[in-house]
Every structure is written in structure tokens, then in C-alpha cells.
């Protein structure tokens, strides 16, 4: 049976302007530059302000707001028709087939104006790099396809994870090529000689052996390393050096030299090119903090954020024809102009609000972590969570999270990710709050200073940190050690 009832509910919804501000707020500076250019491209009522226009931007925005609001009241009223002697009509400005002038100009800036360019990193994948090396070998057409198939089946680390019979099936079904396993292995042997060394291996053991066997300057230590990896790989991987010394009948010095030879190898050759591209990426900071005689100064990077303004031609059309009698087509055109101007004004306001929110939030973070920004010492970092900053700037936690996400700050100690300054707090033995990042720094320094022949276990690290005033459980030590990419004590052992 259906029942009809009256129910009152309170629902909170974000306005389109608030949604726009939130979206712009989470954009890093280079992405924001692209977003602004896209908006200018899509909205002809929005443009990048020239130096002459910047002084009148505010007045124009206030005037057009009044005009839009006032014109809404008499939009359907009957007014005198414009004379035929007018210099222009609506069609001159809203003709959809007309190409805007700014699209016809390749570079309409004067030599004195600042040029904003986004650095772009280009590169190739390691698969493309390997494909380019196929032509250096005398392959038949069939062998070329087999080599390309092998390269196409390499994972990100450069390993061949597919079995040889599976590759034979792929060649038969996808390329209509009948290749035996011996033919595939023959081509694989050649691919494994490509640069970087160790590529297309089927296991870590094979990867390391390929690199050693292709070394141009083979030495006794190299030959001994090959023997260790080939016959005692399990003992080596578990760092059971005593067993290797006994089974291999070698001295400790010879084993040390062989291990040093192995440690020069790359266990993930496929990452070589990717790491080069990653290291060459250009990070543009959103904020800059400078220390001037003990006084911290914060600057918001606006280099890639151009000054925006409303298109003056659209403003003129709105003013001149705001009160004129309009035909249906002209009413539609005027509605289009109003919509574009209103959208442009909203975008400009959103950019300004974004800048204000970024500066206010970063200023609160800088003041909160003042001791760190003055010294650069990680142990000076105070425990800080999103709620701490949100309470200071009187903003929602989600807003602070958007500010901290994917933003960088340039400091006297390097360019750092903003969210790296946020950390939970713990109490030391004296009852003082300390940052978990401080504990990780002390843990890292303790492991770095340990005796490598007898590395510290997690239980021993617990005791050492407890002596320094940090009462931390063993499982917490293990968690922080993993976050620092530090292996267990047995794997840190050195001769």
C-alpha cells in the first residue's frame, strides 16, 4: 500500500562556482597553466590581460556585473531599434563561422613581454630503445618478428616473464609464424646482448650472469662472481657467506671482491631508461620560502599563472545593446554574450580565490614548522596533521588536503613535496610530542652507523631507540624500516 507523507530534509550542495574553485585548488602550477589556456580557448570573453589593461580590470568587472544584473530586468521590454548607420551588428561578433583573430596569430606578444613556457620532458620506452637495436643485427624477416615479439613481452624491469612455448604459440596465432623453441632461444640469446646489459633475462640469476659475461674487462673477481652466481646463488641470495667460503674453498678477501663485483650490477635493467627520464623531470614549485637574516618570506609562484581579464569587445557589446530593442536572434546572441562574460568573471574570481587559499594555507604551514624551515633539520619538524592547519586557517580539512596534494615548495634546503611535512605524533619517554618523521630520521641514522658485519636486528634497534628516549614497539620499528626501504638485518650483512 502506497503512503504519501511530507518530509523535511537538509541537504548541502556545492554551487558550480565552489566546485570550480575546488578543482582549480588541487591543480599543481603546470597543470593550472594548461587549464587556463584551455579556458581562454573555449571562452572568447576571457583573455590574458596586457600591461595596459591590468589597471582597468577591476573597474570593467564591476561594470559588467552591474550591466548583466540590470539588463535582466528589461530583457523582454520594447526599446527603439538600432539604426542602420551603426558601425557593427551582433552578427559581426557572434558569427560561428568567423575565426577569432587570436587563432590566426602565431605569436602576438611583443619582445618585451615575459614568455611563459612549460618545460616538456620527452623520451622513449625501453622497448622502443631495444627495437631500434634490432636493425644492428643481421636478422631474417622471421627472426626480426621473433625479436620484436620477445621485446614486446618484457616487463617494466626488463625481464622476459613468458615461457618459450607460450612465445611460440603467440607467434603461431598472432603472426602466422611457425617457430621452434630452438629458433626462439637463438634469437633470445642475441636480444640478451642488447644494451642495457642484462635485458630479456628470465630470472635475476640469469640477469646478473649476462651482465658479468658481457663485461669487456674480465678479472679474477669477475670469474669468481660468475661461479658464485651459477653454483651458489641460493646461498648468496640468503647471505650465507660461511657456506660459500666452505663449499667454494676461497678466502674471505676473494669473496669480498667477488661480492663487490656483483654489487655493481643492475638487477632491473629495464628501469635504466625510465629512471633517466624520471630524474630529468622538471619540478616547478608552487611556493618559494626564503630565509632573510632569520626572517622567513613566502612567495606564491605566479610565473605560469597569467593575469586574466574580460574581453573588452564583449563588454562594449553588452553596454551598447543592453537596452536596445532586440529581434529573437539578437536576444539569443545577447544571452550568449552574458553567459560567456559571467563564466569568464567566475573563472577569474576562482583563480583569485585559489591564490588566496594557497597563500593562506602555506603561510600557516610555514609558521607552524618555522624551526624546520630555518634549520632544515628533520628533527625540528613538529607533528602536524591536516586538522591542525585547517583549524588555523578556518578551512575544511578537505580544502587543506587539496592544497597539500601534488604541490611543491622551494626551500633553502631543496624543493620538497608539501605533504611530506605532515606526520603523526608520538610521545617520547619525557611525555613530549615528537614527529614520526623525526623518529624515522633517527632510525635511519642509527642503521647507517651500525657495524655492517653485525647489523642491528629490530629488537636491538628497539633497545637503542629506547635508550635515546623513544619507546617504540618492535612492529613499529619494522614498519618504519620498510617505509625507509631498509632490509632486515640478515640482508644488510657485509663482510
URWO-V863854 format. One record per residue. N is the residue number from 0. RES is the residue in three letters. OMEGA is omega in radians with two decimals (none if undefined). BURIAL is b if it has 9 or more other ideal C-beta (glycine too) atoms within 8 Angstrom, else e. Layout:
n | res | omega | burial
N | RES | OMEGA | BURIAL
N | RES | OMEGA | BURIAL
//
This chain:
n | res | omega | burial
0 | UNK | -3.12 | e
1 | UNK | 3.09 | e
2 | UNK | 3.11 | e
3 | UNK | -3.12 | e
4 | UNK | 3.14 | e
5 | UNK | -3.08 | e
6 | UNK | -3.13 | e
7 | UNK | 3.13 | e
8 | UNK | 3.09 | e
9 | UNK | -3.11 | e
10 | UNK | 3.13 | e
11 | UNK | -3.14 | e
12 | UNK | 3.09 | e
13 | UNK | 3.07 | e
14 | UNK | 3.10 | e
15 | UNK | 3.13 | e
16 | UNK | 3.12 | b
17 | UNK | 3.10 | e
18 | UNK | 3.12 | b
19 | UNK | 3.14 | b
20 | UNK | -3.13 | b
21 | UNK | 3.14 | b
22 | UNK | 3.12 | e
23 | UNK | -3.08 | b
24 | UNK | -3.09 | b
25 | UNK | 3.14 | e
26 | UNK | 2.98 | b
27 | UNK | -2.91 | b
28 | UNK | -3.12 | b
29 | UNK | 3.08 | b
30 | UNK | 3.11 | e
31 | UNK | 3.12 | b
32 | UNK | 3.10 | b
33 | UNK | 3.13 | b
34 | UNK | 3.12 | b
35 | UNK | 3.13 | b
36 | UNK | 3.10 | e
37 | UNK | -3.13 | e
38 | UNK | 3.10 | b
39 | UNK | 3.14 | b
40 | UNK | -3.05 | e
41 | UNK | -3.09 | e
42 | UNK | -3.12 | b
43 | UNK | 3.12 | e
44 | UNK | 3.13 | b
45 | UNK | 3.14 | b
46 | UNK | 3.09 | b
47 | UNK | -3.03 | e
48 | UNK | 3.00 | b
49 | UNK | -3.10 | e
50 | UNK | 3.14 | e
51 | UNK | -3.05 | e
52 | UNK | -3.01 | b
53 | UNK | -3.10 | b
54 | UNK | -3.06 | e
55 | UNK | -3.11 | e
56 | UNK | -3.08 | b
57 | UNK | -3.14 | e
58 | UNK | 3.14 | e
59 | UNK | -3.11 | b
60 | UNK | 3.12 | b
61 | UNK | -3.11 | e
62 | UNK | -3.11 | b
63 | UNK | 3.07 | b
64 | UNK | 3.11 | b
65 | UNK | -3.11 | e
66 | UNK | 3.14 | b
67 | UNK | -3.12 | b
68 | UNK | -3.09 | e
69 | UNK | -3.07 | b
70 | UNK | 3.12 | b
71 | UNK | -3.07 | e
72 | UNK | -3.06 | e
73 | UNK | -3.09 | e
74 | UNK | -3.08 | e
75 | UNK | -3.13 | e
76 | UNK | 3.14 | e
77 | UNK | -3.12 | e
78 | UNK | -3.14 | b
79 | UNK | 3.12 | e
80 | UNK | 3.12 | e
81 | UNK | -3.12 | e
82 | UNK | -3.14 | e
83 | UNK | -3.11 | e
84 | UNK | 3.12 | e
85 | UNK | -3.09 | e
86 | UNK | -3.13 | e
87 | UNK | 3.07 | e
88 | UNK | 3.14 | e
89 | UNK | -3.10 | b
90 | UNK | 3.13 | e
91 | UNK | -3.02 | e
92 | UNK | -3.05 | b
93 | UNK | 3.10 | e
94 | UNK | -3.05 | e
95 | UNK | -3.11 | e
96 | UNK | -3.12 | e
97 | UNK | 3.13 | e
98 | UNK | 3.13 | e
99 | UNK | -3.07 | e
100 | UNK | -3.07 | e
101 | UNK | 3.11 | e
102 | UNK | -3.11 | e
103 | UNK | -3.08 | e
104 | UNK | -3.13 | e
105 | UNK | 3.14 | e
106 | UNK | -3.06 | e
107 | UNK | 3.13 | e
108 | UNK | 3.09 | e
109 | UNK | -3.13 | e
110 | UNK | -3.10 | e
111 | UNK | -3.10 | e
112 | UNK | 3.13 | e
113 | UNK | 3.12 | e
114 | UNK | 3.13 | e
115 | UNK | 3.14 | e
116 | UNK | 3.11 | e
117 | UNK | 3.09 | e
118 | UNK | -3.11 | e
119 | UNK | 3.11 | e
120 | UNK | 3.11 | e
121 | UNK | -3.14 | e
122 | UNK | 3.12 | e
123 | UNK | 3.08 | e
124 | UNK | -3.13 | e
125 | UNK | 3.05 | b
126 | UNK | 3.10 | b
127 | UNK | 3.13 | e
128 | UNK | 3.13 | b
129 | UNK | 3.12 | b
130 | UNK | -3.13 | b
131 | UNK | -3.13 | e
132 | UNK | 3.14 | b
133 | UNK | -3.11 | b
134 | UNK | 3.13 | e
135 | UNK | -3.11 | e
136 | UNK | -3.10 | e
137 | UNK | 3.12 | e
138 | UNK | 2.94 | b
139 | UNK | 3.13 | e
140 | UNK | 3.14 | e
141 | UNK | 3.13 | b
142 | UNK | 3.11 | b
143 | UNK | -3.14 | b
144 | UNK | 3.10 | b
145 | UNK | 3.13 | b
146 | UNK | 3.13 | b
147 | UNK | 3.11 | b
148 | UNK | 3.10 | b
149 | UNK | -3.12 | b
150 | UNK | 3.14 | b
151 | UNK | -3.14 | e
152 | UNK | 3.09 | b
153 | UNK | 3.10 | b
154 | UNK | -3.05 | e
155 | UNK | -3.14 | e
156 | UNK | 3.11 | b
157 | UNK | -3.11 | b
158 | UNK | 3.04 | b
159 | UNK | -3.07 | b
160 | UNK | 3.13 | e
161 | UNK | 3.06 | e
162 | UNK | -3.12 | e
163 | UNK | 3.09 | b
164 | UNK | 3.12 | e
165 | UNK | 3.09 | e
166 | UNK | 3.10 | b
167 | UNK | 3.10 | b
168 | UNK | 3.11 | e
169 | UNK | -3.13 | b
170 | UNK | -3.13 | b
171 | UNK | -3.06 | b
172 | UNK | -3.03 | e
173 | UNK | -3.06 | e
174 | UNK | -3.10 | b
175 | UNK | -3.13 | e
176 | UNK | 3.12 | b
177 | UNK | -3.10 | e
178 | UNK | 3.09 | b
179 | UNK | 3.13 | e
180 | UNK | 3.12 | e
181 | UNK | 3.11 | e
182 | UNK | 3.12 | b
183 | UNK | 3.14 | b
184 | UNK | 3.11 | b
185 | UNK | 3.11 | e
186 | UNK | 3.13 | b
187 | UNK | 3.13 | b
188 | UNK | 3.12 | e
189 | UNK | 3.13 | b
190 | UNK | -3.14 | b
191 | UNK | 3.06 | b
192 | UNK | 3.14 | e
193 | UNK | 3.05 | b
194 | UNK | 0.07 | e
195 | UNK | -3.11 | b
196 | UNK | 3.12 | b
197 | UNK | -3.09 | b
198 | UNK | 3.06 | b
199 | UNK | 3.06 | b
200 | UNK | -3.13 | b
201 | UNK | 3.09 | e
202 | UNK | 3.09 | e
203 | UNK | -3.14 | e
204 | UNK | 3.14 | b
205 | UNK | 3.14 | b
206 | UNK | -3.12 | b
207 | UNK | 3.13 | b
208 | UNK | 3.12 | b
209 | UNK | -3.12 | b
210 | UNK | -3.14 | b
211 | UNK | -3.09 | b
212 | UNK | 3.14 | e
213 | UNK | 3.10 | e
214 | UNK | -3.11 | e
215 | UNK | -3.09 | e
216 | UNK | -3.12 | e
217 | UNK | 3.11 | e
218 | UNK | 3.10 | e
219 | UNK | 3.13 | e
220 | UNK | 3.10 | b
221 | UNK | 3.14 | b
222 | UNK | 3.12 | b
223 | UNK | 3.09 | b
224 | UNK | 3.10 | b
225 | UNK | 3.12 | b
226 | UNK | -3.13 | b
227 | UNK | -3.11 | b
228 | UNK | -3.08 | b
229 | UNK | -3.02 | b
230 | UNK | -3.09 | e
231 | UNK | -3.06 | b
232 | UNK | -3.13 | b
233 | UNK | 3.10 | e
234 | UNK | -3.13 | b
235 | UNK | -3.10 | b
236 | UNK | 3.12 | e
237 | UNK | 3.13 | e
238 | UNK | 3.02 | e
239 | UNK | -3.04 | e
240 | UNK | -3.14 | b
241 | UNK | 3.14 | e
242 | UNK | 3.12 | b
243 | UNK | 3.12 | b
244 | UNK | -3.09 | b
245 | UNK | -3.08 | e
246 | UNK | -3.08 | e
247 | UNK | -3.14 | b
248 | UNK | 3.13 | e
249 | UNK | -3.13 | b
250 | UNK | 3.13 | e
251 | UNK | 3.13 | e
252 | UNK | 3.10 | e
253 | UNK | 3.11 | b
254 | UNK | 3.14 | b
255 | UNK | 3.14 | b
256 | UNK | 3.12 | b
257 | UNK | 3.11 | b
258 | UNK | 3.09 | b
259 | UNK | 3.10 | b
260 | UNK | -3.14 | b
261 | UNK | -3.10 | b
262 | UNK | 3.09 | e
263 | UNK | -3.07 | e
264 | UNK | -3.12 | b
265 | UNK | -3.12 | b
266 | UNK | 3.13 | e
267 | UNK | -3.06 | e
268 | UNK | -3.14 | b
269 | UNK | -3.13 | b
270 | UNK | -3.04 | b
271 | UNK | -3.12 | b
272 | UNK | 3.13 | b
273 | UNK | 3.13 | b
274 | UNK | 3.10 | e
275 | UNK | 3.12 | b
276 | UNK | -3.13 | b
277 | UNK | -3.13 | e
278 | UNK | -3.10 | e
279 | UNK | 3.13 | e
280 | UNK | -3.07 | e
281 | UNK | -3.14 | e
282 | UNK | 3.11 | e
283 | UNK | -3.11 | b
284 | UNK | 3.06 | b
285 | UNK | -3.13 | b
286 | UNK | 3.07 | b
287 | UNK | 3.10 | b
288 | UNK | 3.12 | b
289 | UNK | 3.12 | e
290 | UNK | -3.13 | b
291 | UNK | 3.13 | e
292 | UNK | 3.09 | e
293 | UNK | 3.11 | e
294 | UNK | -3.12 | e
295 | UNK | 3.10 | b
296 | UNK | -3.13 | e
297 | UNK | 3.10 | b
298 | UNK | 3.07 | e
299 | UNK | -3.12 | b
300 | UNK | 3.14 | b
301 | UNK | -3.09 | e
302 | UNK | -3.10 | e
303 | UNK | 3.10 | b
304 | UNK | -3.07 | b
305 | UNK | 3.06 | e
306 | UNK | -3.09 | e
307 | UNK | 3.10 | b
308 | UNK | 3.07 | b
309 | UNK | 3.11 | b
310 | UNK | -3.03 | b
311 | UNK | 3.10 | b
312 | UNK | 3.11 | e
313 | UNK | 3.10 | b
314 | UNK | -3.14 | b
315 | UNK | 3.12 | e
316 | UNK | -3.14 | b
317 | UNK | -3.13 | b
318 | UNK | -3.02 | b
319 | UNK | -3.06 | e
320 | UNK | -3.12 | b
321 | UNK | -3.09 | b
322 | UNK | -3.09 | e
323 | UNK | 3.06 | b
324 | UNK | -2.99 | e
325 | UNK | 2.99 | b
326 | UNK | -3.14 | e
327 | UNK | -3.14 | e
328 | UNK | -3.13 | e
329 | UNK | 3.08 | b
330 | UNK | 3.12 | b
331 | UNK | 3.13 | e
332 | UNK | 3.14 | b
333 | UNK | 3.07 | b
334 | UNK | 3.09 | e
335 | UNK | -3.13 | b
336 | UNK | 3.13 | b
337 | UNK | -3.11 | b
338 | UNK | -3.13 | e
339 | UNK | 3.12 | b
340 | UNK | 3.13 | b
341 | UNK | 3.10 | b
342 | UNK | 3.13 | b
343 | UNK | 3.13 | b
344 | UNK | 3.11 | b
345 | UNK | 3.13 | b
346 | UNK | 3.11 | b
347 | UNK | 3.11 | b
348 | UNK | -3.14 | b
349 | UNK | 3.10 | b
350 | UNK | 3.13 | b
351 | UNK | 3.13 | e
352 | UNK | 3.09 | b
353 | UNK | -3.12 | b
354 | UNK | -3.13 | b
355 | UNK | -3.13 | e
356 | UNK | 3.11 | b
357 | UNK | -3.09 | b
358 | UNK | -3.12 | b
359 | UNK | -3.11 | b
360 | UNK | -3.14 | b
361 | UNK | 3.11 | b
362 | UNK | 3.11 | b
363 | UNK | 3.11 | b
364 | UNK | 3.14 | b
365 | UNK | 3.13 | b
366 | UNK | -3.12 | e
367 | UNK | -3.12 | b
368 | UNK | -3.05 | b
369 | UNK | -3.09 | b
370 | UNK | 3.13 | b
371 | UNK | -3.09 | b
372 | UNK | 3.06 | b
373 | UNK | -3.02 | b
374 | UNK | -3.06 | e
375 | UNK | -3.13 | e
376 | UNK | -3.11 | e
377 | UNK | -3.13 | e
378 | UNK | 3.11 | e
379 | UNK | -3.13 | b
380 | UNK | 3.10 | b
381 | UNK | 3.02 | b
382 | UNK | -3.06 | b
383 | UNK | 3.06 | b
384 | UNK | -3.09 | e
385 | UNK | -3.09 | b
386 | UNK | 3.14 | e
387 | UNK | -3.13 | b
388 | UNK | 3.13 | b
389 | UNK | 3.12 | b
390 | UNK | -3.13 | e
391 | UNK | -3.06 | e
392 | UNK | 3.12 | b
393 | UNK | 3.08 | e
394 | UNK | 3.11 | b
395 | UNK | -3.14 | e
396 | UNK | 3.14 | b
397 | UNK | 3.11 | e
398 | UNK | 3.10 | b
399 | UNK | 3.12 | b
400 | UNK | 3.12 | b
401 | UNK | 3.11 | b
402 | UNK | -3.06 | b
403 | UNK | -3.05 | b
404 | UNK | 3.04 | b
405 | UNK | 3.10 | e
406 | UNK | -3.14 | b
407 | UNK | 3.08 | b
408 | UNK | 3.10 | b
409 | UNK | -3.12 | b
410 | UNK | 3.06 | b
411 | UNK | -3.09 | e
412 | UNK | 3.12 | e
413 | UNK | 3.11 | e
414 | UNK | -2.98 | e
415 | UNK | 3.08 | b
416 | UNK | -3.02 | e
417 | UNK | -3.08 | b
418 | UNK | 3.11 | e
419 | UNK | 3.13 | e
420 | UNK | 3.14 | b
421 | UNK | 3.13 | e
422 | UNK | 3.09 | b
423 | UNK | -3.12 | e
424 | UNK | 3.03 | b
425 | UNK | 3.13 | b
426 | UNK | 3.03 | e
427 | UNK | -3.07 | b
428 | UNK | 3.12 | e
429 | UNK | 3.11 | e
430 | UNK | 3.14 | e
431 | UNK | 3.09 | e
432 | UNK | 3.10 | e
433 | UNK | -3.12 | b
434 | UNK | 3.06 | b
435 | UNK | 3.09 | b
436 | UNK | 3.07 | b
437 | UNK | 3.14 | b
438 | UNK | 3.12 | b
439 | UNK | 3.12 | b
440 | UNK | 3.12 | b
441 | UNK | 3.11 | b
442 | UNK | 3.12 | b
443 | UNK | 3.13 | b
444 | UNK | 3.13 | e
445 | UNK | 3.12 | b
446 | UNK | 3.13 | b
447 | UNK | -3.08 | e
448 | UNK | -3.09 | e
449 | UNK | 3.06 | b
450 | UNK | -2.98 | e
451 | UNK | 3.11 | e
452 | UNK | 3.10 | e
453 | UNK | -3.09 | e
454 | UNK | -3.08 | b
455 | UNK | 3.03 | b
456 | UNK | 3.13 | e
457 | UNK | 3.10 | b
458 | UNK | 3.12 | e
459 | UNK | 3.08 | b
460 | UNK | 3.07 | b
461 | UNK | -3.12 | b
462 | UNK | -3.12 | e
463 | UNK | 3.13 | b
464 | UNK | 3.09 | b
465 | UNK | 3.09 | b
466 | UNK | 3.14 | e
467 | UNK | 3.07 | e
468 | UNK | -3.12 | e
469 | UNK | -3.10 | b
470 | UNK | -3.03 | e
471 | UNK | -3.14 | b
472 | UNK | -3.11 | e
473 | UNK | -3.12 | e
474 | UNK | 3.09 | e
475 | UNK | 3.07 | e
476 | UNK | 3.14 | b
477 | UNK | -3.14 | b
478 | UNK | 3.13 | e
479 | UNK | 3.14 | b
480 | UNK | 3.10 | b
481 | UNK | 3.11 | e
482 | UNK | 3.11 | e
483 | UNK | -3.12 | b
484 | UNK | 3.10 | e
485 | UNK | -3.13 | e
486 | UNK | 3.12 | e
487 | UNK | -3.04 | e
488 | UNK | -3.10 | b
489 | UNK | -3.13 | e
490 | UNK | 3.09 | e
491 | UNK | -3.06 | b
492 | UNK | 3.08 | b
493 | UNK | 3.11 | e
494 | UNK | none | e
//
